[in-house]
Structure formats: structure tokens, C-alpha cells
Amino acid sequence: MTEFIWKGEPVTFLEGETIASALRRAGHECLGRSANGQSARYFCGIGQCQGCLVSTGDGAPVEACITRAMPQRIVEPAFESMMERT
């Protein structure tokens, strides 16, 4: 297994696993806050609800449920990271 970094802590993942799946398996249900202040979380699993948006440092937030985990990628809650930059 390989790891990515979630909020400064390593999270292991299986080859082909999504960020959301690896986070859920590691016991991380809350993915920060959504744009409207509600708890961000894994919900639909197909990217439609955008309830699981995270920041990977590569630009715009991505849906964790459809984005494959990558080794050593730094993943943060999307809107908490954006608020810190302003």
C-alpha cells in the first residue's frame, strides 16, 4: 500500500482507490466544511452532489469520490484551504 497526506497525516490506499474511499476506510468521515458551511462528506459516490470536494494543490477543488489517490499527494479540505489563502 502507498500513502497520501490528509491534513498532515498519512493515509494508506490501495491501487486504483479513490481519495474518498481511502479516507472512509481510514475512519475519516468529515472532509471539512462545504462552501455553505455544512459538513463536507462522501455521499453520492459519482461526483454529482459535490459533497466531497477536496483540494489537492493542483488548482480547483476535485470530487474525492471520483479522484484516484496518488502517492505523496497532499489532500486538504477544499474550502478550509481556500479560506486560508484569502
C-alpha positions, 0 to 999 in steps of 0.5 A: 500500500502507498500513502497520501497526506490528509491534513498532515497525516498519512493515509494508506490506499490501495491501487486504483482507490479513490481519495474518498474511499481511502479516507472512509476506510481510514475512519475519516468521515468529515472532509471539512466544511462545504462552501455553505458551511455544512459538513463536507462528506462522501455521499453520492459516490459519482461526483454529482452532489459535490459533497466531497470536494477536496483540494489537492494543490493542483488548482480547483477543488476535485470530487474525492469520490471520483479522484484516484489517490496518488502517492505523496499527494497532499489532500486538504479540505477544499474550502478550509484551504481556500479560506486560508489563502484569502 
